[in-house]
Amino acid sequence: MKKILFTLLLLISFSSFGQQFNDWEFTETNLYYLITNSNGIAVKNCESVPELYVHIKKDSEGTMGVSLFGEIYQNYEGDEIKVEIMFKTKAGTFESGIEGVKTQDFGSNSYTNDSGRWLKLLADKNGSIADLISGYFANYIIDGNSGYEEVYFQTTYNGESKVFRFSLNGYYDAFQILRKKWDENENPFDN
């Protein structure tokens, strides 16, 4: 996994510039479609704010992932990092996006020193990475809800919590480019 993320980072740096949509950028590599936000804002206890990566592998499964790239915990020595996600609606209220669940918890399976620090988010029984990528981040209207304006992340490691946020402004447009590219490159013989 470390080698894949390192390769992904190298491909991003050598690939052509992507298409910018407000706070989000769509980029394409040989292996992935990427939507990234490098404009996170520190809310609590942050020396630096990671970048938010949405990555979809160019394979027949379209494996989806959400990762945070950056030095969240400088003294990280292993163990799980708990990540909770909340959304701010355009009406100014906060919610998790999942009825009856206050937060979505994720566990980490990678947070490495090799090519930088990547925190890959894994959905638990209450959440789905595909739902985050194609639904909640894409800002659709739910039951008359006015849609989401920002996504907040709280990470907790060894009792230390850090909170940062990302605007969702432009994600929908970047996601539409990704969907178009996926449809254009779909191979009917892979099915």
Buried (B, 14 or more C-beta within 10 A) or exposed (E): EEEBBBBBBEBBEEBEEBEEBBBBBBBBBEBBBBBBBBBBEEBEEBEEBBBBBBBBBBEEEEEBBBBBBBEBBEEBEEEEBBBBBBBBBBEEEEBBBBEEEEBBBBEBEBBBEEBBBBBBBBBEEEBBBEBBBBBBBBBEEBEEBEBBBBBBBBBBBEEEEBBBBBBBBBBBBBBEBBBEBEEEEEEEEEE
